[in-house]
Amino acid sequence: MKILVVEDDAKVSRALQQGLTAEGYEVSSAGTGEEAFFVASEQRFALAVAGSNVVPTTFLVPSSMPHTT
Protein backbone atom coordinates (compact mmCIF):
# COMPACT_ATOMS: atom_id res chain seq x y z
CA MET A 1 0.00 0.00 0.00
CA LYS A 2 1.32 3.43 -0.97
CA ILE A 3 0.87 6.26 1.52
CA LEU A 4 1.52 9.97 0.98
CA VAL A 5 2.61 11.85 4.11
CA VAL A 6 2.01 15.61 3.88
CA GLU A 7 3.69 17.32 6.81
CA ASP A 8 5.49 20.65 7.08
CA ASP A 9 7.53 19.62 10.16
CA ALA A 10 10.53 17.65 8.87
CA LYS A 11 11.03 15.72 12.14
CA VAL A 12 7.39 14.62 12.26
CA SER A 13 7.45 13.70 8.57
CA ARG A 14 10.61 11.62 9.02
CA ALA A 15 9.16 9.83 12.07
CA LEU A 16 5.94 8.99 10.20
CA GLN A 17 7.90 7.76 7.18
CA GLN A 18 10.15 5.57 9.30
CA GLY A 19 7.27 4.08 11.29
CA LEU A 20 5.12 3.38 8.25
CA THR A 21 8.05 1.94 6.29
CA ALA A 22 8.91 -0.33 9.23
CA GLU A 23 5.33 -1.65 9.05
CA GLY A 24 5.80 -2.50 5.38
CA TYR A 25 4.15 0.47 3.67
CA GLU A 26 5.60 2.30 0.67
CA VAL A 27 5.78 5.95 1.70
CA SER A 28 6.28 9.20 -0.19
CA SER A 29 6.28 12.62 1.40
CA ALA A 30 5.54 16.26 0.68
CA GLY A 31 6.07 19.33 2.82
CA THR A 32 3.20 21.45 1.47
CA GLY A 33 -0.21 20.99 -0.10
CA GLU A 34 1.16 22.30 -3.39
CA GLU A 35 4.03 19.79 -3.37
CA ALA A 36 1.57 17.02 -2.48
CA PHE A 37 -0.57 17.96 -5.47
CA PHE A 38 2.38 17.43 -7.82
CA VAL A 39 3.43 14.16 -6.15
CA ALA A 40 -0.15 12.84 -6.26
CA SER A 41 -0.49 13.80 -9.92
CA GLU A 42 2.40 11.48 -10.79
CA GLN A 43 1.60 8.52 -8.51
CA ARG A 44 -1.46 6.80 -7.08
CA PHE A 45 -1.81 6.50 -3.31
CA ALA A 46 -4.17 4.42 -1.23
CA LEU A 47 -4.02 6.94 1.61
CA ALA A 48 -2.84 10.49 2.29
CA VAL A 49 -1.99 11.60 5.83
CA ALA A 50 -1.84 15.38 6.25
CA GLY A 51 -0.59 17.37 9.22
CA SER A 52 -2.89 19.87 10.88
CA ASN A 53 -0.81 22.86 9.70
CA VAL A 54 -0.91 21.89 6.02
CA VAL A 55 -3.27 24.09 4.02
CA PRO A 56 -6.12 21.90 2.72
CA THR A 57 -6.14 21.47 -1.03
CA THR A 58 -7.89 19.19 -3.46
CA PHE A 59 -4.74 17.03 -3.67
CA LEU A 60 -6.36 14.66 -1.21
CA VAL A 61 -8.92 13.50 -3.76
CA PRO A 62 -7.47 13.79 -7.27
CA SER A 63 -10.00 13.32 -10.05
CA SER A 64 -8.41 9.96 -10.95
CA MET A 65 -9.34 8.50 -7.55
CA PRO A 66 -12.79 7.12 -6.78
CA HIS A 67 -14.91 9.38 -4.59
CA THR A 68 -16.89 8.01 -1.67
CA THR A 69 -19.69 9.67 0.25
KATA-V319254 format. One record per backbone hydrogen bond with DSSP energy under -0.5 kcal/mol. CO is the residue of the C=O (numbers start at 1). NH is the residue of the N-H. Records with the same first field share a line. If there is no record, write none. Layout:
CO->NH / NH
This chain:
1->26
2->46 / 47
3->5 / 28
4->6 / 49
5->7 / 30
6->51
8->10
9->13
10->14
11->15
12->16
13->17
14->18
15->19
16->20
17->21
18->22
19->23
20->25
21->24
25->27
26->3
28->5
30->7
32->36
33->37
34->38
35->39
36->40
37->41
38->42
39->42 / 43
47->4
48->50
49->6
51->54
57->60
58->61
59->62
62->65
